[in-house]
Amino acid sequence: MSIRIYTKTGDKGATSLIGGTRISKAHLRIESYGTVDELNAYIGLCKDVLKDQQSRDMLMKIQEDLFVIGALLACDPGKEIKMQLPDISEKDIALLETAIDRMDAALPPMKNFILPGGDQSVSYLHIARCVCRRAERCCVRLSDEEGEEHVLILQYLNRLSDCLFVLARYTGQSLGISDIPWHPRSRQD
């Protein structure tokens, strides 16, 4: 027996959290996990265009982590959840840091701010980085407004945006594409 994708229960602008509580689709909690879901989709796009298998494997692990983060954000903080959900741990953050350090060691030092671009794969990674920063901002606002601490989620998203930045540079270098330096105009220009 298959499950229908549509339920019609959200037709008036409300949805259910894990735990059953109905809230507006405009609620910051929905915005937070929706932005994480958007990020996950962009990571999938990046994974599809990258050629380096190690980078693709890393992005797959990141997608799995983001799915966990989305599920955690979709939980009603005021209710006991009966289902067992996985969690994000310091080990997941450490894996991102290890990947950043590995890639960064293979890159020339940055001497300027850089502009996104040079190859479609590099640009997609920068878009994912920007969506990651937006997801992080949503989660910070959610923590501020609801008083619920999402310390590991915030650390993970912060580190992930750094990882995506370094991966964009690393991907460019592997393709023989140099960073595009930003050259600020002088006040006379």
C-alpha positions as CSV (number, residue, x, y, z in Angstrom):
1,M,0.0,0.0,0.0
2,S,1.4,3.4,-1.0
3,I,1.1,6.6,1.0
4,R,-0.3,9.6,-0.7
5,I,2.1,12.6,-0.9
6,Y,-0.7,15.0,-0.3
7,T,-2.8,15.2,2.9
8,K,-4.7,18.5,2.4
9,T,-4.1,19.2,6.1
10,G,-1.8,22.2,5.2
11,D,-4.2,23.8,2.7
12,K,-5.0,26.6,5.2
13,G,-1.3,27.5,5.9
14,A,-0.6,25.3,9.0
15,T,1.6,22.2,9.4
16,S,2.4,19.7,12.1
17,L,5.6,19.5,14.0
18,I,7.0,16.2,15.1
19,G,4.9,15.7,18.3
20,G,1.7,16.8,16.6
21,T,1.5,20.5,17.4
22,R,0.0,22.5,14.5
23,I,1.7,25.8,13.7
24,S,1.7,28.3,10.9
25,K,3.9,27.6,7.9
26,A,5.2,31.1,8.4
27,H,6.6,30.3,11.9
28,L,10.3,30.8,12.3
29,R,10.7,27.1,13.2
30,I,9.3,26.1,9.8
31,E,11.5,28.7,8.2
32,S,14.5,27.3,10.0
33,Y,14.1,23.7,9.0
34,G,12.8,24.7,5.5
35,T,16.1,26.6,4.9
36,V,18.1,23.6,6.1
37,D,16.1,21.5,3.6
38,E,16.9,24.1,0.8
39,L,20.5,23.9,1.8
40,N,20.3,20.1,1.6
41,A,19.0,20.4,-2.0
42,Y,21.8,22.7,-3.0
43,I,24.3,20.3,-1.5
44,G,22.8,17.5,-3.6
45,L,23.2,19.7,-6.7
46,C,26.9,20.3,-5.7
47,K,27.4,16.6,-5.2
48,D,26.0,15.9,-8.6
49,V,28.4,18.3,-10.5
50,L,31.6,17.5,-8.6
51,K,34.0,15.0,-10.1
52,D,36.1,14.3,-7.0
53,Q,34.8,11.2,-5.2
54,Q,36.2,12.2,-1.8
55,S,34.3,15.5,-2.0
56,R,31.1,13.8,-3.2
57,D,31.3,11.3,-0.3
58,M,31.8,14.2,2.1
59,L,28.8,16.0,0.7
60,M,26.7,12.8,1.1
61,K,27.6,12.7,4.8
62,I,26.7,16.4,5.0
63,Q,23.3,15.7,3.4
64,E,22.6,13.0,6.0
65,D,23.6,15.4,8.8
66,L,21.4,18.1,7.4
67,F,18.5,15.7,7.4
68,V,19.1,15.0,11.1
69,I,19.3,18.8,11.8
70,G,16.0,19.3,9.9
71,A,14.3,16.6,12.0
72,L,15.6,18.1,15.2
73,L,14.3,21.5,14.3
74,A,10.9,20.0,13.3
75,C,10.4,18.7,16.8
76,D,8.0,20.5,19.1
77,P,10.3,21.7,22.0
78,G,7.4,21.5,24.4
79,K,6.5,17.9,23.9
80,E,8.1,14.6,24.6
81,I,8.9,12.9,21.3
82,K,8.2,9.2,21.3
83,M,10.3,8.3,18.3
84,Q,14.1,8.0,18.6
85,L,15.8,10.6,16.5
86,P,19.5,10.7,15.7
87,D,21.5,13.7,16.9
88,I,24.3,15.9,15.7
89,S,27.5,15.5,17.8
90,E,30.8,17.1,18.3
91,K,32.3,14.3,16.2
92,D,30.2,15.5,13.2
93,I,31.7,19.0,13.6
94,A,35.2,17.6,14.0
95,L,34.8,15.7,10.7
96,L,34.0,19.1,9.0
97,E,37.1,20.6,10.6
98,T,39.3,17.7,9.5
99,A,38.0,18.1,5.9
100,I,38.6,21.9,6.0
101,D,42.1,21.4,7.3
102,R,42.9,18.7,4.6
103,M,41.6,20.9,1.8
104,D,43.1,24.1,3.1
105,A,46.6,22.5,3.3
106,A,46.5,21.9,-0.4
107,L,45.5,25.5,-1.2
108,P,47.6,28.6,-1.6
109,P,47.1,31.2,1.1
110,M,44.3,33.7,0.5
111,K,45.7,37.3,0.0
112,N,42.4,38.9,-1.0
113,F,38.7,38.4,-0.6
114,I,37.5,36.3,-3.5
115,L,34.5,36.5,-5.7
116,P,32.4,33.4,-6.4
117,G,32.7,32.0,-9.9
118,G,35.1,30.5,-12.4
119,D,33.2,27.3,-12.9
120,Q,29.6,26.2,-12.4
121,S,30.7,23.8,-9.7
122,V,32.5,26.5,-7.8
123,S,29.5,28.9,-8.1
124,Y,27.1,26.2,-6.9
125,L,29.3,25.6,-3.8
126,H,29.2,29.4,-3.1
127,I,25.4,29.4,-3.4
128,A,25.2,26.5,-0.9
129,R,27.6,28.4,1.4
130,C,25.2,31.5,1.3
131,V,22.1,29.3,1.9
132,C,24.0,27.7,4.8
133,R,24.6,31.2,6.4
134,R,20.9,32.0,6.0
135,A,20.0,28.7,7.7
136,E,22.4,29.6,10.5
137,R,20.8,33.0,10.9
138,C,17.3,31.4,11.0
139,C,18.5,29.0,13.7
140,V,20.1,31.8,15.7
141,R,16.8,33.8,15.6
142,L,14.9,30.7,16.6
143,S,17.2,30.2,19.6
144,D,16.9,33.8,20.5
145,E,13.1,33.9,20.3
146,E,12.3,30.6,21.9
147,G,15.1,30.4,24.4
148,E,15.9,26.9,23.1
149,E,19.6,26.3,22.7
150,H,20.7,24.7,19.5
151,V,24.4,24.9,20.3
152,L,25.6,21.9,18.2
153,I,23.3,22.8,15.3
154,L,24.7,26.4,15.3
155,Q,28.3,25.1,15.5
156,Y,27.7,22.6,12.7
157,L,26.1,25.2,10.4
158,N,28.9,27.7,11.1
159,R,31.6,25.1,10.4
160,L,29.7,23.9,7.3
161,S,29.7,27.3,5.7
162,D,33.5,27.5,6.2
163,C,33.8,24.0,4.7
164,L,31.8,24.9,1.6
165,F,33.9,28.0,1.1
166,V,37.1,26.0,1.3
167,L,35.6,23.2,-0.9
168,A,34.8,25.9,-3.5
169,R,38.4,27.0,-3.6
170,Y,39.6,23.4,-3.5
171,T,37.3,22.5,-6.4
172,G,38.5,25.5,-8.4
173,Q,42.1,24.5,-7.9
174,S,41.5,20.9,-8.9
175,L,40.0,22.2,-12.1
176,G,43.0,24.5,-12.7
177,I,40.9,27.7,-11.9
178,S,42.4,30.4,-9.8
179,D,40.5,32.3,-7.2
180,I,38.9,35.4,-8.5
181,P,40.3,38.2,-6.3
182,W,38.1,41.1,-5.3
183,H,39.7,44.4,-6.1
184,P,37.9,47.2,-4.3
185,R,37.5,50.5,-6.1
186,S,39.2,53.5,-4.7
187,R,37.0,56.3,-3.5
188,Q,38.0,58.3,-6.7
189,D,36.5,55.7,-9.0
